[in-house]
Structure formats: structure tokens, C-alpha cells
Amino acid sequence: MPKGKPNKRYTPEFKIKVVETMHREKLIKYVCLTFRASLPAILRKTDDKADKIAENKAP
């Protein structure tokens, strides 16, 4: 990491608070449904990248 830039990673304590809040406000189902809807698109992108890498390595 370049000098002068603070470390912007989330702490484990913060992550736990976020998940607890999501459970309390019943947002977990919404997040899961959103992730499921976007999962095929994510997989397609990774498949496309793998295909491009394979094409570049082929003689």
C-alpha cells in the first residue's frame, strides 16, 4: 500500500455489527435474493475471462 494512505479494510468487529443489524432489520433475505439474481452474471464474467486466458495460452 502506498505511503500516506490509511488502511481501509473493515475490521471483524464492524463486519459482525453489520450482519447483526441486517438480521435485526430483516435485510438478510433481500441481500440473498439480490445475490442469487446476480450470481449467473458473475459466473458468466468469470467464464468469459477464463475463455480469454485459455485462448491466449493456446498455441
DSSP file (Angstrom, degrees, kcal/mol; ACC not computed):
  #  RESIDUE AA STRUCTURE BP1 BP2  ACC     N-H-->O    O-->H-N    N-H-->O    O-->H-N    TCO  KAPPA ALPHA  PHI   PSI    X-CA   Y-CA   Z-CA
    1    1 A M              0   0    0      0, 0.0     3,-0.1     0, 0.0     6,-0.1   0.000 360.0 360.0 360.0 135.1    0.0    0.0    0.0
    2    2 A P    >   -     0   0    0      0, 0.0     3,-1.4     0, 0.0     2,-0.0  -0.213 360.0 -94.0 -61.9 151.4    1.4    3.4   -0.9
    3    3 A K  T 3  S+     0   0    0      1,-0.2     0, 0.0     3,-0.0     0, 0.0  -0.320 107.5  27.6 -63.9 146.7    2.7    5.6    1.9
    4    4 A G  T 3  S+     0   0    0      1,-0.2    -1,-0.2    -3,-0.1     0, 0.0   0.272  91.9 110.9  88.2 -12.0    0.3    8.1    3.3
    5    5 A K    <   -     0   0    0     -3,-1.4    -1,-0.2    -4,-0.0     2,-0.0  -0.843  66.3-129.1 -98.3 128.5   -2.9    6.1    2.5
    6    6 A P        -     0   0    0      0, 0.0     2,-0.6     0, 0.0    -1,-0.0  -0.352  28.7-100.0 -71.6 155.6   -4.7    4.7    5.5
    7    7 A N        -     0   0    0      1,-0.1     0, 0.0    -6,-0.1     0, 0.0  -0.664  37.1-170.3 -74.9 116.9   -5.6    1.0    5.6
    8    8 A K        +     0   0    0     -2,-0.6     2,-0.2     2,-0.1    -1,-0.1  -0.065  36.0 129.8-105.0  33.3   -9.3    1.0    4.6
    9    9 A R        -     0   0    0      1,-0.1     2,-0.3     0, 0.0    -2,-0.0  -0.605  62.3-111.1 -85.2 148.6  -10.2   -2.6    5.4
   10   10 A Y        -     0   0    0     -2,-0.2    -1,-0.1     1,-0.1    -2,-0.1  -0.592  30.6-125.7 -79.1 137.8  -13.2   -3.4    7.5
   11   11 A T     >  -     0   0    0     -2,-0.3     4,-2.1     1,-0.1     5,-0.2  -0.442  19.6-115.7 -78.3 155.7  -12.5   -4.8   10.9
   12   12 A P  H  > S+     0   0    0      0, 0.0     4,-2.1     0, 0.0     5,-0.2   0.868 116.9  56.1 -58.6 -35.8  -14.0   -8.1   12.0
   13   13 A E  H  > S+     0   0    0      1,-0.2     4,-2.0     2,-0.2     5,-0.1   0.902 107.0  48.7 -63.4 -40.7  -16.0   -6.3   14.7
   14   14 A F  H  > S+     0   0    0      2,-0.2     4,-2.2     1,-0.2    -1,-0.2   0.910 109.4  52.3 -65.6 -42.0  -17.5   -4.0   12.2
   15   15 A K  H  X S+     0   0    0     -4,-2.1     4,-2.3     1,-0.2    -2,-0.2   0.900 108.8  50.6 -61.2 -41.2  -18.5   -6.9    9.9
   16   16 A I  H  X S+     0   0    0     -4,-2.1     4,-2.6     1,-0.2    -1,-0.2   0.918 109.4  50.7 -63.2 -43.4  -20.2   -8.6   12.9
   17   17 A K  H  X S+     0   0    0     -4,-2.0     4,-2.3     1,-0.2    -2,-0.2   0.893 109.5  51.4 -61.3 -39.9  -22.2   -5.4   13.6
   18   18 A V  H  X S+     0   0    0     -4,-2.2     4,-2.4     2,-0.2    -2,-0.2   0.941 111.8  45.6 -63.3 -47.5  -23.3   -5.1   10.0
   19   19 A V  H  X S+     0   0    0     -4,-2.3     4,-2.4     1,-0.2    -2,-0.2   0.903 112.4  51.1 -64.5 -41.2  -24.6   -8.7    9.9
   20   20 A E  H  X S+     0   0    0     -4,-2.6     4,-2.5     1,-0.2    -1,-0.2   0.907 111.2  48.6 -61.9 -41.4  -26.3   -8.3   13.3
   21   21 A T  H  X S+     0   0    0     -4,-2.3     4,-2.5     2,-0.2    -2,-0.2   0.903 109.8  51.8 -65.0 -41.3  -28.0   -5.1   12.0
   22   22 A M  H  <>S+     0   0    0     -4,-2.4     5,-3.1     2,-0.2     6,-0.8   0.904 111.9  46.5 -63.2 -40.7  -29.1   -6.8    8.8
   23   23 A H  H ><5S+     0   0    0     -4,-2.4     3,-1.2     3,-0.2    -2,-0.2   0.933 112.5  50.3 -64.3 -45.4  -30.6   -9.7   10.8
   24   24 A R  H 3<5S+     0   0    0     -4,-2.5    -2,-0.2     1,-0.3    -1,-0.2   0.881 116.3  40.4 -62.0 -39.5  -32.4   -7.3   13.2
   25   25 A E  T 3<5S-     0   0    0     -4,-2.5    -1,-0.3    -5,-0.2    -2,-0.2   0.318 111.9-119.6 -94.5   8.6  -33.8   -5.3   10.3
   26   26 A K  T < 5S+     0   0    0     -3,-1.2     4,-0.3    -4,-0.2    -3,-0.2   0.875  71.7 132.6  57.9  43.9  -34.6   -8.4    8.3
   27   27 A L     >< +     0   0    0     -5,-3.1     4,-2.3    -6,-0.2     5,-0.2   0.532  45.2  86.8 -97.3  -9.4  -32.5   -7.4    5.3
   28   28 A I  H  > S+     0   0    0     -6,-0.8     4,-2.6     1,-0.2     5,-0.2   0.904  87.1  51.4 -61.0 -43.0  -30.7  -10.8    5.0
   29   29 A K  H  > S+     0   0    0      1,-0.2     4,-2.5     2,-0.2    -1,-0.2   0.912 110.1  50.0 -61.5 -41.7  -33.4  -12.2    2.7
   30   30 A Y  H  > S+     0   0    0     -4,-0.3     4,-2.4     1,-0.2    -1,-0.2   0.922 111.6  47.6 -62.5 -44.4  -33.2   -9.2    0.4
   31   31 A V  H  X S+     0   0    0     -4,-2.3     4,-2.6     2,-0.2    -2,-0.2   0.913 111.9  50.1 -64.1 -42.9  -29.5   -9.5    0.2
   32   32 A C  H  X S+     0   0    0     -4,-2.6     4,-2.5     1,-0.2    -1,-0.2   0.915 111.8  47.7 -62.9 -43.2  -29.6  -13.2   -0.5
   33   33 A L  H  X S+     0   0    0     -4,-2.5     4,-2.0     2,-0.2    -1,-0.2   0.900 112.4  49.4 -65.3 -39.6  -32.2  -12.8   -3.2
   34   34 A T  H  X S+     0   0    0     -4,-2.4     4,-1.7     2,-0.2    -2,-0.2   0.912 111.6  48.7 -64.6 -42.6  -30.2  -10.0   -4.8
   35   35 A F  H  X S+     0   0    0     -4,-2.6     4,-1.5     1,-0.2    -2,-0.2   0.913 110.0  51.5 -64.7 -42.3  -27.0  -12.1   -4.7
   36   36 A R  H  < S+     0   0    0     -4,-2.5    -1,-0.2     1,-0.2    -2,-0.2   0.885 109.4  50.8 -61.9 -37.7  -28.8  -15.1   -6.3
   37   37 A A  H  < S+     0   0    0     -4,-2.0     4,-0.3     1,-0.2    -1,-0.2   0.853 116.2  40.6 -68.3 -33.7  -30.1  -12.9   -9.1
   38   38 A S  H  X S+     0   0    0     -4,-1.7     4,-2.0     1,-0.2    -1,-0.2   0.604  93.6  86.0 -90.9 -11.7  -26.7  -11.5   -9.8
   39   39 A L  H  X S+     0   0    0     -4,-1.5     4,-2.7     1,-0.2     5,-0.2   0.906  85.8  52.2 -59.5 -46.2  -24.8  -14.8   -9.4
   40   40 A P  H  > S+     0   0    0      0, 0.0     4,-2.3     0, 0.0    -1,-0.2   0.895 110.3  49.8 -58.7 -37.3  -25.3  -16.0  -13.0
   41   41 A A  H  > S+     0   0    0     -4,-0.3     4,-2.0     2,-0.2    -2,-0.2   0.897 110.8  49.5 -66.3 -39.5  -23.9  -12.8  -14.4
   42   42 A I  H  X S+     0   0    0     -4,-2.0     4,-2.1     2,-0.2    -1,-0.2   0.925 111.7  48.5 -64.2 -44.4  -20.9  -13.0  -12.1
   43   43 A L  H  X S+     0   0    0     -4,-2.7     4,-2.4     1,-0.2    -2,-0.2   0.891 109.0  53.3 -64.6 -39.0  -20.3  -16.6  -13.2
   44   44 A R  H  X S+     0   0    0     -4,-2.3     4,-2.5    -5,-0.2    -1,-0.2   0.913 108.0  51.1 -61.3 -41.7  -20.6  -15.6  -16.9
   45   45 A K  H  X S+     0   0    0     -4,-2.0     4,-2.1     1,-0.2    -1,-0.2   0.911 111.4  46.4 -63.1 -42.1  -18.0  -12.9  -16.4
   46   46 A T  H  X S+     0   0    0     -4,-2.1     4,-2.2     2,-0.2    -1,-0.2   0.874 111.7  51.8 -69.9 -34.7  -15.5  -15.3  -14.8
   47   47 A D  H  X S+     0   0    0     -4,-2.4     4,-2.4     2,-0.2    -2,-0.2   0.905 109.0  50.9 -65.1 -40.6  -16.2  -17.9  -17.6
   48   48 A D  H  X S+     0   0    0     -4,-2.5     4,-2.3     2,-0.2    -2,-0.2   0.913 110.6  48.7 -62.5 -42.7  -15.5  -15.2  -20.2
   49   49 A K  H  X S+     0   0    0     -4,-2.1     4,-2.3     1,-0.2    -1,-0.2   0.908 111.1  50.1 -64.0 -41.2  -12.2  -14.3  -18.5
   50   50 A A  H  X S+     0   0    0     -4,-2.2     4,-2.4     1,-0.2    -1,-0.2   0.894 109.9  51.2 -64.4 -39.3  -11.2  -18.0  -18.3
   51   51 A D  H  X S+     0   0    0     -4,-2.4     4,-2.4     2,-0.2    -2,-0.2   0.912 110.0  49.2 -63.6 -42.2  -12.0  -18.4  -22.0
   52   52 A K  H  X S+     0   0    0     -4,-2.3     4,-2.1     2,-0.2    -2,-0.2   0.901 111.3  49.1 -64.4 -40.5   -9.9  -15.4  -22.9
   53   53 A I  H  X S+     0   0    0     -4,-2.3     4,-1.7     1,-0.2    -1,-0.2   0.916 111.5  49.6 -64.4 -42.3   -7.0  -16.7  -20.9
   54   54 A A  H  X S+     0   0    0     -4,-2.4     4,-1.4     1,-0.2    -2,-0.2   0.890 109.9  51.3 -64.6 -38.7   -7.3  -20.1  -22.5
   55   55 A E  H  < S+     0   0    0     -4,-2.4    -1,-0.2     1,-0.2    -2,-0.2   0.898 109.8  49.8 -64.8 -39.9   -7.3  -18.6  -26.0
   56   56 A N  H  < S+     0   0    0     -4,-2.1    -1,-0.2     1,-0.2    -2,-0.2   0.833 112.5  47.0 -68.9 -31.9   -4.2  -16.6  -25.2
   57   57 A K  H  < S+     0   0    0     -4,-1.7    -1,-0.2    -5,-0.2    -2,-0.2   0.701  89.1 101.2 -83.1 -19.7   -2.3  -19.6  -23.9
   58   58 A A     <        0   0    0     -4,-1.4    -3,-0.0    -5,-0.2    -4,-0.0  -0.425 360.0 360.0 -68.5 138.9   -3.3  -21.9  -26.8
   59   59 A P              0   0    0      0, 0.0    -1,-0.1     0, 0.0    -4,-0.1   0.497 360.0 360.0 -74.1 360.0   -0.5  -22.2  -29.5
